[in-house]
Amino acid sequence: MAICSECEAEVDVDEFDVDRGDQLSCFECGATLVVSELSPLALVLADDESASDFEEPAGEDAADDDENDERD
């Protein structure tokens, strides 16, 4: 369980199925939320300036995409 930072409603989140930077929606107010912390689970508004700080850095995934493009 996590708390919506917009309306303070409880948001049902499977803590084992989310990663930092994942986006979720609040079922009460419809706000788009970003997972900012995993332990304890914390959510911030996606349009918050600080939300971009929680996005996963481009790393191996970006490199994998480049490799796949070369094979085509």
PyMOL Python script that loads the backbone (N, CA, C, O; Angstrom):
from pymol import cmd

cmd.read_pdbstr("""\
ATOM      1  N   MET A   1       0.838  -1.181   0.000  1.00  0.00           N
ATOM      2  CA  MET A   1       0.000   0.000   0.000  1.00  0.00           C
ATOM      3  C   MET A   1       0.885   1.247   0.000  1.00  0.00           C
ATOM      4  O   MET A   1       1.926   1.291   0.656  1.00  0.00           O
ATOM      5  N   ALA A   2       0.454   2.237  -0.738  1.00  0.00           N
ATOM      6  CA  ALA A   2       1.128   3.537  -0.758  1.00  0.00           C
ATOM      7  C   ALA A   2       0.051   4.610  -0.693  1.00  0.00           C
ATOM      8  O   ALA A   2      -1.133   4.319  -0.862  1.00  0.00           O
ATOM      9  N   ILE A   3       0.453   5.829  -0.453  1.00  0.00           N
ATOM     10  CA  ILE A   3      -0.482   6.941  -0.329  1.00  0.00           C
ATOM     11  C   ILE A   3      -0.319   7.877  -1.528  1.00  0.00           C
ATOM     12  O   ILE A   3       0.799   8.248  -1.886  1.00  0.00           O
ATOM     13  N   CYS A   4      -1.434   8.252  -2.142  1.00  0.00           N
ATOM     14  CA  CYS A   4      -1.436   9.212  -3.243  1.00  0.00           C
ATOM     15  C   CYS A   4      -1.012  10.568  -2.689  1.00  0.00           C
ATOM     16  O   CYS A   4      -1.578  11.041  -1.704  1.00  0.00           O
ATOM     17  N   SER A   5      -0.034  11.185  -3.306  1.00  0.00           N
ATOM     18  CA  SER A   5       0.440  12.482  -2.825  1.00  0.00           C
ATOM     19  C   SER A   5      -0.505  13.620  -3.210  1.00  0.00           C
ATOM     20  O   SER A   5      -0.326  14.749  -2.752  1.00  0.00           O
ATOM     21  N   GLU A   6      -1.505  13.339  -4.043  1.00  0.00           N
ATOM     22  CA  GLU A   6      -2.480  14.356  -4.438  1.00  0.00           C
ATOM     23  C   GLU A   6      -3.689  14.358  -3.503  1.00  0.00           C
ATOM     24  O   GLU A   6      -4.037  15.398  -2.945  1.00  0.00           O
ATOM     25  N   CYS A   7      -4.337  13.191  -3.327  1.00  0.00           N
ATOM     26  CA  CYS A   7      -5.583  13.137  -2.551  1.00  0.00           C
ATOM     27  C   CYS A   7      -5.452  12.344  -1.253  1.00  0.00           C
ATOM     28  O   CYS A   7      -6.408  12.255  -0.483  1.00  0.00           O
ATOM     29  N   GLU A   8      -4.276  11.769  -1.007  1.00  0.00           N
ATOM     30  CA  GLU A   8      -3.972  10.995   0.199  1.00  0.00           C
ATOM     31  C   GLU A   8      -4.778   9.701   0.318  1.00  0.00           C
ATOM     32  O   GLU A   8      -4.909   9.148   1.409  1.00  0.00           O
ATOM     33  N   ALA A   9      -5.315   9.220  -0.803  1.00  0.00           N
ATOM     34  CA  ALA A   9      -6.002   7.927  -0.809  1.00  0.00           C
ATOM     35  C   ALA A   9      -4.964   6.811  -0.814  1.00  0.00           C
ATOM     36  O   ALA A   9      -3.834   7.002  -1.262  1.00  0.00           O
ATOM     37  N   GLU A  10      -5.358   5.653  -0.314  1.00  0.00           N
ATOM     38  CA  GLU A  10      -4.466   4.493  -0.363  1.00  0.00           C
ATOM     39  C   GLU A  10      -4.463   3.940  -1.782  1.00  0.00           C
ATOM     40  O   GLU A  10      -5.515   3.753  -2.395  1.00  0.00           O
ATOM     41  N   VAL A  11      -3.268   3.683  -2.289  1.00  0.00           N
ATOM     42  CA  VAL A  11      -3.104   3.135  -3.631  1.00  0.00           C
ATOM     43  C   VAL A  11      -2.577   1.716  -3.462  1.00  0.00           C
ATOM     44  O   VAL A  11      -1.524   1.503  -2.861  1.00  0.00           O
ATOM     45  N   ASP A  12      -3.316   0.750  -3.996  1.00  0.00           N
ATOM     46  CA  ASP A  12      -2.923  -0.656  -3.891  1.00  0.00           C
ATOM     47  C   ASP A  12      -1.822  -0.940  -4.903  1.00  0.00           C
ATOM     48  O   ASP A  12      -2.048  -0.896  -6.112  1.00  0.00           O
ATOM     49  N   VAL A  13      -0.628  -1.231  -4.394  1.00  0.00           N
ATOM     50  CA  VAL A  13       0.531  -1.467  -5.244  1.00  0.00           C
ATOM     51  C   VAL A  13       1.188  -2.770  -4.821  1.00  0.00           C
ATOM     52  O   VAL A  13       1.422  -3.004  -3.635  1.00  0.00           O
ATOM     53  N   ASP A  14       1.483  -3.616  -5.802  1.00  0.00           N
ATOM     54  CA  ASP A  14       2.235  -4.834  -5.522  1.00  0.00           C
ATOM     55  C   ASP A  14       3.704  -4.438  -5.411  1.00  0.00           C
ATOM     56  O   ASP A  14       4.366  -4.203  -6.421  1.00  0.00           O
ATOM     57  N   GLU A  15       4.205  -4.366  -4.194  1.00  0.00           N
ATOM     58  CA  GLU A  15       5.558  -3.876  -3.934  1.00  0.00           C
ATOM     59  C   GLU A  15       6.632  -4.693  -4.652  1.00  0.00           C
ATOM     60  O   GLU A  15       7.733  -4.195  -4.885  1.00  0.00           O
ATOM     61  N   PHE A  16       6.323  -5.938  -5.004  1.00  0.00           N
ATOM     62  CA  PHE A  16       7.303  -6.791  -5.653  1.00  0.00           C
ATOM     63  C   PHE A  16       7.232  -6.673  -7.172  1.00  0.00           C
ATOM     64  O   PHE A  16       8.061  -7.246  -7.879  1.00  0.00           O
ATOM     65  N   ASP A  17       6.240  -5.927  -7.678  1.00  0.00           N
ATOM     66  CA  ASP A  17       6.043  -5.823  -9.121  1.00  0.00           C
ATOM     67  C   ASP A  17       6.291  -4.415  -9.639  1.00  0.00           C
ATOM     68  O   ASP A  17       5.968  -4.127 -10.792  1.00  0.00           O
ATOM     69  N   VAL A  18       6.856  -3.525  -8.823  1.00  0.00           N
ATOM     70  CA  VAL A  18       7.142  -2.171  -9.265  1.00  0.00           C
ATOM     71  C   VAL A  18       8.615  -1.859  -9.089  1.00  0.00           C
ATOM     72  O   VAL A  18       9.303  -2.451  -8.258  1.00  0.00           O
ATOM     73  N   ASP A  19       9.078  -0.918  -9.890  1.00  0.00           N
ATOM     74  CA  ASP A  19      10.449  -0.435  -9.793  1.00  0.00           C
ATOM     75  C   ASP A  19      10.413   1.070  -9.616  1.00  0.00           C
ATOM     76  O   ASP A  19       9.411   1.717  -9.919  1.00  0.00           O
ATOM     77  N   ARG A  20      11.483   1.611  -9.136  1.00  0.00           N
ATOM     78  CA  ARG A  20      11.611   3.053  -8.994  1.00  0.00           C
ATOM     79  C   ARG A  20      11.460   3.691 -10.368  1.00  0.00           C
ATOM     80  O   ARG A  20      12.114   3.276 -11.325  1.00  0.00           O
ATOM     81  N   GLY A  21      10.602   4.696 -10.466  1.00  0.00           N
ATOM     82  CA  GLY A  21      10.367   5.370 -11.734  1.00  0.00           C
ATOM     83  C   GLY A  21       9.126   4.899 -12.467  1.00  0.00           C
ATOM     84  O   GLY A  21       8.705   5.538 -13.431  1.00  0.00           O
ATOM     85  N   ASP A  22       8.523   3.781 -12.029  1.00  0.00           N
ATOM     86  CA  ASP A  22       7.284   3.295 -12.655  1.00  0.00           C
ATOM     87  C   ASP A  22       6.152   4.284 -12.427  1.00  0.00           C
ATOM     88  O   ASP A  22       6.080   4.928 -11.380  1.00  0.00           O
ATOM     89  N   GLN A  23       5.262   4.400 -13.422  1.00  0.00           N
ATOM     90  CA  GLN A  23       4.108   5.281 -13.292  1.00  0.00           C
ATOM     91  C   GLN A  23       2.861   4.470 -12.983  1.00  0.00           C
ATOM     92  O   GLN A  23       2.653   3.387 -13.530  1.00  0.00           O
ATOM     93  N   LEU A  24       2.034   5.012 -12.097  1.00  0.00           N
ATOM     94  CA  LEU A  24       0.779   4.402 -11.682  1.00  0.00           C
ATOM     95  C   LEU A  24      -0.299   5.476 -11.700  1.00  0.00           C
ATOM     96  O   LEU A  24       0.006   6.666 -11.771  1.00  0.00           O
ATOM     97  N   SER A  25      -1.552   5.061 -11.637  1.00  0.00           N
ATOM     98  CA  SER A  25      -2.662   6.005 -11.546  1.00  0.00           C
ATOM     99  C   SER A  25      -3.390   5.799 -10.235  1.00  0.00           C
ATOM    100  O   SER A  25      -3.564   4.670  -9.775  1.00  0.00           O
ATOM    101  N   CYS A  26      -3.815   6.904  -9.636  1.00  0.00           N
ATOM    102  CA  CYS A  26      -4.635   6.843  -8.433  1.00  0.00           C
ATOM    103  C   CYS A  26      -6.069   6.590  -8.863  1.00  0.00           C
ATOM    104  O   CYS A  26      -6.595   7.310  -9.712  1.00  0.00           O
ATOM    105  N   PHE A  27      -6.709   5.579  -8.293  1.00  0.00           N
ATOM    106  CA  PHE A  27      -8.081   5.243  -8.667  1.00  0.00           C
ATOM    107  C   PHE A  27      -9.083   6.240  -8.102  1.00  0.00           C
ATOM    108  O   PHE A  27     -10.205   6.331  -8.600  1.00  0.00           O
ATOM    109  N   GLU A  28      -8.700   6.986  -7.076  1.00  0.00           N
ATOM    110  CA  GLU A  28      -9.603   7.964  -6.468  1.00  0.00           C
ATOM    111  C   GLU A  28      -9.656   9.261  -7.272  1.00  0.00           C
ATOM    112  O   GLU A  28     -10.735   9.710  -7.658  1.00  0.00           O
ATOM    113  N   CYS A  29      -8.476   9.870  -7.529  1.00  0.00           N
ATOM    114  CA  CYS A  29      -8.447  11.189  -8.169  1.00  0.00           C
ATOM    115  C   CYS A  29      -7.935  11.167  -9.601  1.00  0.00           C
ATOM    116  O   CYS A  29      -8.037  12.168 -10.311  1.00  0.00           O
ATOM    117  N   GLY A  30      -7.383  10.032 -10.035  1.00  0.00           N
ATOM    118  CA  GLY A  30      -6.893   9.915 -11.410  1.00  0.00           C
ATOM    119  C   GLY A  30      -5.507  10.490 -11.639  1.00  0.00           C
ATOM    120  O   GLY A  30      -5.045  10.533 -12.779  1.00  0.00           O
ATOM    121  N   ALA A  31      -4.832  10.935 -10.587  1.00  0.00           N
ATOM    122  CA  ALA A  31      -3.497  11.517 -10.728  1.00  0.00           C
ATOM    123  C   ALA A  31      -2.510  10.463 -11.214  1.00  0.00           C
ATOM    124  O   ALA A  31      -2.603   9.293 -10.843  1.00  0.00           O
ATOM    125  N   THR A  32      -1.570  10.889 -12.043  1.00  0.00           N
ATOM    126  CA  THR A  32      -0.485  10.019 -12.474  1.00  0.00           C
ATOM    127  C   THR A  32       0.634  10.156 -11.456  1.00  0.00           C
ATOM    128  O   THR A  32       1.113  11.255 -11.176  1.00  0.00           O
ATOM    129  N   LEU A  33       1.040   9.019 -10.908  1.00  0.00           N
ATOM    130  CA  LEU A  33       2.025   8.982  -9.831  1.00  0.00           C
ATOM    131  C   LEU A  33       3.259   8.217 -10.279  1.00  0.00           C
ATOM    132  O   LEU A  33       3.176   7.333 -11.131  1.00  0.00           O
ATOM    133  N   VAL A  34       4.388   8.556  -9.709  1.00  0.00           N
ATOM    134  CA  VAL A  34       5.653   7.888 -10.000  1.00  0.00           C
ATOM    135  C   VAL A  34       6.177   7.274  -8.709  1.00  0.00           C
ATOM    136  O   VAL A  34       6.147   7.911  -7.656  1.00  0.00           O
ATOM    137  N   VAL A  35       6.656   6.038  -8.791  1.00  0.00           N
ATOM    138  CA  VAL A  35       7.260   5.383  -7.632  1.00  0.00           C
ATOM    139  C   VAL A  35       8.598   6.064  -7.367  1.00  0.00           C
ATOM    140  O   VAL A  35       9.514   5.991  -8.186  1.00  0.00           O
ATOM    141  N   SER A  36       8.704   6.728  -6.215  1.00  0.00           N
ATOM    142  CA  SER A  36       9.934   7.449  -5.884  1.00  0.00           C
ATOM    143  C   SER A  36      10.842   6.672  -4.950  1.00  0.00           C
ATOM    144  O   SER A  36      12.060   6.848  -4.984  1.00  0.00           O
ATOM    145  N   GLU A  37      10.278   5.830  -4.131  1.00  0.00           N
ATOM    146  CA  GLU A  37      11.042   5.012  -3.191  1.00  0.00           C
ATOM    147  C   GLU A  37      10.408   3.629  -3.127  1.00  0.00           C
ATOM    148  O   GLU A  37       9.195   3.484  -3.276  1.00  0.00           O
ATOM    149  N   LEU A  38      11.237   2.617  -2.905  1.00  0.00           N
ATOM    150  CA  LEU A  38      10.718   1.251  -2.821  1.00  0.00           C
ATOM    151  C   LEU A  38      10.531   0.768  -1.390  1.00  0.00           C
ATOM    152  O   LEU A  38       9.637  -0.035  -1.123  1.00  0.00           O
ATOM    153  N   SER A  39      11.353   1.240  -0.476  1.00  0.00           N
ATOM    154  CA  SER A  39      11.244   0.772   0.895  1.00  0.00           C
ATOM    155  C   SER A  39      11.482   1.918   1.860  1.00  0.00           C
ATOM    156  O   SER A  39      12.634   2.285   2.087  1.00  0.00           O
ATOM    157  N   PRO A  40      10.461   2.483   2.424  1.00  0.00           N
ATOM    158  CA  PRO A  40       9.046   2.170   2.222  1.00  0.00           C
ATOM    159  C   PRO A  40       8.564   2.728   0.888  1.00  0.00           C
ATOM    160  O   PRO A  40       9.125   3.691   0.367  1.00  0.00           O
ATOM    161  N   LEU A  41       7.530   2.118   0.350  1.00  0.00           N
ATOM    162  CA  LEU A  41       6.983   2.498  -0.937  1.00  0.00           C
ATOM    163  C   LEU A  41       6.435   3.919  -0.861  1.00  0.00           C
ATOM    164  O   LEU A  41       5.618   4.229   0.007  1.00  0.00           O
ATOM    165  N   ALA A  42       6.887   4.782  -1.772  1.00  0.00           N
ATOM    166  CA  ALA A  42       6.433   6.177  -1.792  1.00  0.00           C
ATOM    167  C   ALA A  42       6.130   6.592  -3.224  1.00  0.00           C
ATOM    168  O   ALA A  42       6.810   6.172  -4.160  1.00  0.00           O
ATOM    169  N   LEU A  43       5.096   7.426  -3.386  1.00  0.00           N
ATOM    170  CA  LEU A  43       4.666   7.902  -4.691  1.00  0.00           C
ATOM    171  C   LEU A  43       4.686   9.426  -4.714  1.00  0.00           C
ATOM    172  O   LEU A  43       4.369  10.071  -3.714  1.00  0.00           O
ATOM    173  N   VAL A  44       5.062  10.005  -5.864  1.00  0.00           N
ATOM    174  CA  VAL A  44       4.993  11.454  -6.071  1.00  0.00           C
ATOM    175  C   VAL A  44       4.223  11.703  -7.356  1.00  0.00           C
ATOM    176  O   VAL A  44       4.108  10.813  -8.199  1.00  0.00           O
ATOM    177  N   LEU A  45       3.696  12.908  -7.508  1.00  0.00           N
ATOM    178  CA  LEU A  45       2.979  13.267  -8.728  1.00  0.00           C
ATOM    179  C   LEU A  45       3.934  13.240  -9.916  1.00  0.00           C
ATOM    180  O   LEU A  45       5.070  13.704  -9.812  1.00  0.00           O
ATOM    181  N   ALA A  46       3.480  12.702 -11.040  1.00  0.00           N
ATOM    182  CA  ALA A  46       4.322  12.597 -12.228  1.00  0.00           C
ATOM    183  C   ALA A  46       4.656  13.964 -12.794  1.00  0.00           C
ATOM    184  O   ALA A  46       5.735  14.148 -13.357  1.00  0.00           O
ATOM    185  N   ASP A  47       3.752  14.933 -12.657  1.00  0.00           N
ATOM    186  CA  ASP A  47       4.036  16.253 -13.205  1.00  0.00           C
ATOM    187  C   ASP A  47       4.835  17.126 -12.243  1.00  0.00           C
ATOM    188  O   ASP A  47       5.134  18.281 -12.546  1.00  0.00           O
ATOM    189  N   ASP A  48       5.178  16.568 -11.082  1.00  0.00           N
ATOM    190  CA  ASP A  48       6.060  17.244 -10.142  1.00  0.00           C
ATOM    191  C   ASP A  48       7.430  17.389 -10.791  1.00  0.00           C
ATOM    192  O   ASP A  48       7.867  16.482 -11.499  1.00  0.00           O
ATOM    193  N   GLU A  49       8.114  18.500 -10.569  1.00  0.00           N
ATOM    194  CA  GLU A  49       9.449  18.674 -11.131  1.00  0.00           C
ATOM    195  C   GLU A  49      10.394  17.578 -10.661  1.00  0.00           C
ATOM    196  O   GLU A  49      11.294  17.171 -11.396  1.00  0.00           O
ATOM    197  N   SER A  50      10.190  17.102  -9.440  1.00  0.00           N
ATOM    198  CA  SER A  50      11.087  16.090  -8.880  1.00  0.00           C
ATOM    199  C   SER A  50      10.829  14.704  -9.440  1.00  0.00           C
ATOM    200  O   SER A  50      11.648  13.807  -9.241  1.00  0.00           O
ATOM    201  N   ALA A  51       9.716  14.499 -10.135  1.00  0.00           N
ATOM    202  CA  ALA A  51       9.387  13.168 -10.647  1.00  0.00           C
ATOM    203  C   ALA A  51      10.409  12.688 -11.653  1.00  0.00           C
ATOM    204  O   ALA A  51      10.673  11.488 -11.729  1.00  0.00           O
ATOM    205  N   SER A  52      10.998  13.590 -12.434  1.00  0.00           N
ATOM    206  CA  SER A  52      11.985  13.179 -13.428  1.00  0.00           C
ATOM    207  C   SER A  52      13.246  12.629 -12.775  1.00  0.00           C
ATOM    208  O   SER A  52      14.008  11.905 -13.417  1.00  0.00           O
ATOM    209  N   ASP A  53      13.476  12.964 -11.502  1.00  0.00           N
ATOM    210  CA  ASP A  53      14.635  12.454 -10.790  1.00  0.00           C
ATOM    211  C   ASP A  53      14.544  10.957 -10.554  1.00  0.00           C
ATOM    212  O   ASP A  53      15.559  10.315 -10.284  1.00  0.00           O
ATOM    213  N   PHE A  54      13.350  10.387 -10.651  1.00  0.00           N
ATOM    214  CA  PHE A  54      13.148   8.989 -10.310  1.00  0.00           C
ATOM    215  C   PHE A  54      13.127   8.076 -11.524  1.00  0.00           C
ATOM    216  O   PHE A  54      12.984   6.862 -11.376  1.00  0.00           O
ATOM    217  N   GLU A  55      13.267   8.636 -12.728  1.00  0.00           N
ATOM    218  CA  GLU A  55      13.274   7.802 -13.915  1.00  0.00           C
ATOM    219  C   GLU A  55      14.566   7.011 -13.969  1.00  0.00           C
ATOM    220  O   GLU A  55      15.626   7.495 -13.573  1.00  0.00           O
ATOM    221  N   GLU A  56      14.463   5.801 -14.460  1.00  0.00           N
ATOM    222  CA  GLU A  56      15.636   4.952 -14.578  1.00  0.00           C
ATOM    223  C   GLU A  56      16.563   5.530 -15.638  1.00  0.00           C
ATOM    224  O   GLU A  56      16.089   5.950 -16.694  1.00  0.00           O
ATOM    225  N   PRO A  57      17.866   5.565 -15.391  1.00  0.00           N
ATOM    226  CA  PRO A  57      18.794   6.083 -16.390  1.00  0.00           C
ATOM    227  C   PRO A  57      18.875   5.146 -17.589  1.00  0.00           C
ATOM    228  O   PRO A  57      18.756   3.930 -17.447  1.00  0.00           O
ATOM    229  N   ALA A  58      19.077   5.717 -18.758  1.00  0.00           N
ATOM    230  CA  ALA A  58      19.250   4.897 -19.959  1.00  0.00           C
ATOM    231  C   ALA A  58      20.582   4.181 -19.811  1.00  0.00           C
ATOM    232  O   ALA A  58      21.616   4.815 -19.601  1.00  0.00           O
ATOM    233  N   GLY A  59      20.556   2.897 -19.916  1.00  0.00           N
ATOM    234  CA  GLY A  59      21.778   2.124 -19.722  1.00  0.00           C
ATOM    235  C   GLY A  59      21.765   0.930 -20.639  1.00  0.00           C
ATOM    236  O   GLY A  59      21.836   1.071 -21.860  1.00  0.00           O
ATOM    237  N   GLU A  60      21.675  -0.238 -20.056  1.00  0.00           N
ATOM    238  CA  GLU A  60      21.721  -1.457 -20.841  1.00  0.00           C
ATOM    239  C   GLU A  60      20.574  -1.556 -21.821  1.00  0.00           C
ATOM    240  O   GLU A  60      20.756  -2.053 -22.933  1.00  0.00           O
ATOM    241  N   ASP A  61      19.390  -1.093 -21.435  1.00  0.00           N
ATOM    242  CA  ASP A  61      18.250  -1.179 -22.337  1.00  0.00           C
ATOM    243  C   ASP A  61      18.508  -0.409 -23.617  1.00  0.00           C
ATOM    244  O   ASP A  61      18.185  -0.892 -24.702  1.00  0.00           O
ATOM    245  N   ALA A  62      19.085   0.785 -23.509  1.00  0.00           N
ATOM    246  CA  ALA A  62      19.373   1.595 -24.683  1.00  0.00           C
ATOM    247  C   ALA A  62      20.417   0.898 -25.547  1.00  0.00           C
ATOM    248  O   ALA A  62      20.309   0.911 -26.773  1.00  0.00           O
ATOM    249  N   ALA A  63      21.417   0.294 -24.934  1.00  0.00           N
ATOM    250  CA  ALA A  63      22.443  -0.428 -25.678  1.00  0.00           C
ATOM    251  C   ALA A  63      21.841  -1.642 -26.379  1.00  0.00           C
ATOM    252  O   ALA A  63      22.207  -1.941 -27.516  1.00  0.00           O
ATOM    253  N   ASP A  64      20.931  -2.339 -25.724  1.00  0.00           N
ATOM    254  CA  ASP A  64      20.287  -3.493 -26.331  1.00  0.00           C
ATOM    255  C   ASP A  64      19.484  -3.088 -27.551  1.00  0.00           C
ATOM    256  O   ASP A  64      19.472  -3.810 -28.548  1.00  0.00           O
ATOM    257  N   ASP A  65      18.811  -1.943 -27.490  1.00  0.00           N
ATOM    258  CA  ASP A  65      18.027  -1.469 -28.624  1.00  0.00           C
ATOM    259  C   ASP A  65      18.926  -1.184 -29.810  1.00  0.00           C
ATOM    260  O   ASP A  65      18.566  -1.495 -30.946  1.00  0.00           O
ATOM    261  N   ASP A  66      20.100  -0.594 -29.566  1.00  0.00           N
ATOM    262  CA  ASP A  66      21.034  -0.299 -30.644  1.00  0.00           C
ATOM    263  C   ASP A  66      21.522  -1.587 -31.295  1.00  0.00           C
ATOM    264  O   ASP A  66      21.635  -1.658 -32.519  1.00  0.00           O
ATOM    265  N   GLU A  67      21.808  -2.596 -30.495  1.00  0.00           N
ATOM    266  CA  GLU A  67      22.253  -3.869 -31.031  1.00  0.00           C
ATOM    267  C   GLU A  67      21.192  -4.512 -31.898  1.00  0.00           C
ATOM    268  O   GLU A  67      21.500  -5.072 -32.950  1.00  0.00           O
ATOM    269  N   ASN A  68      19.935  -4.435 -31.463  1.00  0.00           N
ATOM    270  CA  ASN A  68      18.845  -5.010 -32.242  1.00  0.00           C
ATOM    271  C   ASN A  68      18.667  -4.289 -33.571  1.00  0.00           C
ATOM    272  O   ASN A  68      18.328  -4.925 -34.569  1.00  0.00           O
ATOM    273  N   ASP A  69      18.885  -2.980 -33.610  1.00  0.00           N
ATOM    274  CA  ASP A  69      18.762  -2.211 -34.844  1.00  0.00           C
ATOM    275  C   ASP A  69      19.822  -2.636 -35.844  1.00  0.00           C
ATOM    276  O   ASP A  69      19.548  -2.690 -37.043  1.00  0.00           O
ATOM    277  N   GLU A  70      21.024  -2.939 -35.378  1.00  0.00           N
ATOM    278  CA  GLU A  70      22.118  -3.313 -36.268  1.00  0.00           C
ATOM    279  C   GLU A  70      21.857  -4.656 -36.925  1.00  0.00           C
ATOM    280  O   GLU A  70      22.333  -4.895 -38.035  1.00  0.00           O
ATOM    281  N   ARG A  71      21.117  -5.535 -36.274  1.00  0.00           N
ATOM    282  CA  ARG A  71      20.860  -6.859 -36.816  1.00  0.00           C
ATOM    283  C   ARG A  71      19.799  -6.840 -37.918  1.00  0.00           C
ATOM    284  O   ARG A  71      19.734  -7.766 -38.727  1.00  0.00           O
ATOM    285  N   ASP A  72      18.973  -5.801 -37.958  1.00  0.00           N
ATOM    286  CA  ASP A  72      17.875  -5.744 -38.940  1.00  0.00           C
ATOM    287  C   ASP A  72      18.352  -5.472 -40.322  1.00  0.00           C
ATOM    288  O   ASP A  72      17.547  -5.395 -41.250  1.00  0.00           O
TER     289      ASP A  72
END
""", "prot")
cmd.dss("prot")
cmd.show_as("cartoon", "prot")
cmd.util.cbc("prot")
cmd.orient("prot")
